[in-house]
Amino acid sequence: MKRTNDNGRIRPWTGLPPRPALSGEPRALLARAHQEQLALCNSLEEIADSLPADIDRQKCAYAAKMLEPLIRELHSGEESAVFRWVELNCGDDPSIAATLARLKYEHCEDECFAEELAEMLVKLGTADERVNAETAGYMLRGFFTNLRRHIGFEQECLRTLLPAGSEIVSADLN
């Protein structure tokens, strides 16, 4: 299995098969990345809703394994294809450059938060009694709420910049 992705980042071993690279035109790529992230948000919300008594330990363990690599890979794809297209075609506008810088910063924050969340999900998955259910729920809700907000902002900002073709799916962000 390839140990690095196309950007040279080391790909952590997760026990999961490598995902096919995001490819295609920027609008379709962004739509697919948003759909996958929103599906993740829904899964994390189900875990949060199950706390404290009805925790699906297997779902927690799976989420812990795939959370970091999925977020990192989707963000990397957005930045290398979508943001790159915007930079090449609209990069002389300072407001667009500032927006892309903000989105990249939010990606970095999300990836750091995903790392902490994955550690907590591992503990939930192994029934570690040191995990406070209220804290776990707060972390989960903070992550998926922020990710949904980020996706909404990306859709709002990038919808008019990307070439016509596949539509950016207006996602149910609630």
C-alpha positions in Angstrom: 0.0 0.0 0.0 1.3 3.5 -0.9 2.5 5.2 2.3 2.0 8.8 1.0 -0.7 10.6 -0.9 -0.3 12.6 -4.1 0.8 15.6 -2.1 3.6 13.7 -0.3 1.8 13.6 3.0 2.4 10.4 5.0 -0.8 8.4 4.9 -1.4 6.8 8.4 -2.3 3.1 8.4 -5.9 2.8 9.3 -6.6 -0.8 8.3 -9.0 0.6 5.7 -8.4 0.2 2.0 -7.1 3.4 0.2 -10.0 5.6 -1.1 -10.0 6.5 -4.8 -8.6 10.0 -5.4 -11.0 12.8 -5.8 -10.9 13.8 -9.4 -12.9 15.6 -12.0 -14.0 19.1 -12.5 -13.8 21.4 -9.5 -17.5 21.8 -8.9 -18.2 18.1 -8.9 -15.2 17.4 -6.8 -16.3 19.9 -4.2 -19.9 18.5 -4.2 -18.5 15.0 -3.6 -16.2 16.2 -0.8 -19.1 18.0 0.9 -21.4 15.0 0.6 -18.8 12.7 2.2 -18.2 15.3 5.0 -21.9 15.7 5.7 -22.4 11.9 5.9 -19.6 11.9 8.4 -21.3 14.7 10.4 -24.5 12.6 10.4 -22.7 9.6 11.8 -21.0 11.7 14.5 -24.3 13.2 15.4 -25.8 9.7 15.8 -23.0 8.9 18.2 -23.5 12.1 20.1 -27.3 11.4 20.3 -26.6 7.9 21.7 -24.6 9.2 24.7 -24.5 8.2 27.5 -26.5 5.0 27.6 -26.9 3.6 24.0 -23.3 3.9 22.7 -22.6 1.8 19.6 -19.0 0.9 20.4 -18.4 -0.5 16.9 -19.6 2.7 15.3 -17.2 4.7 17.6 -14.3 2.4 16.7 -14.9 2.7 13.0 -15.4 6.5 13.2 -12.1 6.8 15.1 -10.2 4.9 12.4 -11.6 6.8 9.4 -12.1 10.3 10.8 -8.6 11.8 10.5 -7.7 10.2 7.1 -11.0 11.1 5.6 -10.9 14.7 6.7 -7.3 15.1 5.7 -7.8 13.5 2.3 -10.9 15.5 1.4 -9.3 18.8 2.5 -6.2 17.9 0.5 -8.3 17.2 -2.6 -10.2 20.5 -2.2 -7.0 22.5 -1.8 -5.1 20.9 -4.6 -7.9 20.9 -7.2 -10.7 23.3 -6.2 -8.7 26.0 -4.5 -5.9 25.7 -7.0 -8.4 26.2 -9.9 -9.8 29.3 -8.1 -6.2 30.7 -7.5 -5.4 30.2 -11.2 -8.5 31.7 -12.5 -9.4 34.4 -9.9 -6.2 34.8 -7.9 -5.7 38.4 -8.7 -8.7 39.4 -6.5 -7.4 40.1 -2.9 -10.7 39.2 -1.4 -10.7 35.8 -3.0 -7.1 35.2 -1.8 -8.2 36.1 1.7 -11.2 33.8 1.5 -9.0 30.9 0.4 -6.5 31.6 3.2 -9.4 31.5 5.7 -10.7 28.2 4.2 -7.2 26.6 4.4 -6.8 27.7 8.0 -10.2 26.2 8.9 -9.1 23.0 7.2 -6.1 22.9 9.5 -8.2 23.6 12.5 -10.6 20.8 11.5 -7.8 18.3 11.0 -6.4 19.1 14.5 -9.8 18.8 16.1 -10.4 15.5 14.2 -7.2 14.1 15.8 -8.4 14.9 19.3 -11.9 13.6 18.5 -10.5 10.3 17.1 -8.6 9.7 20.4 -11.8 10.2 22.3 -13.8 7.9 19.9 -11.2 5.2 20.4 -11.8 5.4 24.2 -15.6 5.4 23.7 -15.2 2.4 21.4 -13.3 0.4 24.0 -15.7 1.4 26.8 -13.0 3.4 28.6 -14.8 4.5 31.8 -12.6 7.6 32.0 -14.5 9.2 29.1 -17.1 11.7 30.4 -20.2 11.4 28.2 -21.0 15.0 28.5 -17.6 16.1 27.4 -17.7 13.6 24.5 -21.0 14.9 23.3 -19.7 18.4 23.5 -16.7 17.6 21.4 -18.7 15.7 18.8 -21.3 18.4 18.5 -18.6 21.1 18.3 -16.8 19.2 15.5 -19.8 18.4 13.3 -21.5 21.8 13.8 -18.3 23.6 12.9 -17.8 21.3 9.9 -21.3 21.9 8.6 -20.8 25.7 9.1 -17.5 25.5 7.1 -19.2 23.6 4.3 -22.0 26.2 4.1 -19.3 28.9 3.9 -17.4 27.1 1.2 -20.6 26.6 -0.8 -21.6 30.3 -0.5 -18.1 31.5 -1.5 -17.1 29.1 -4.2 -20.5 28.5 -6.0 -20.2 31.6 -8.2 -16.4 31.1 -8.9 -16.4 27.6 -10.1 -17.2 26.7 -13.8 -20.6 25.6 -14.6 -21.2 21.9 -14.9 -22.2 19.7 -12.0 -23.9 21.8 -9.4 -22.6 22.1 -5.9 -25.1 20.3 -3.9 -26.9 22.6 -1.5 -26.5 20.5 1.6 -28.8 20.2 4.5 -26.4 21.7 7.0 -28.6 21.2 10.1 
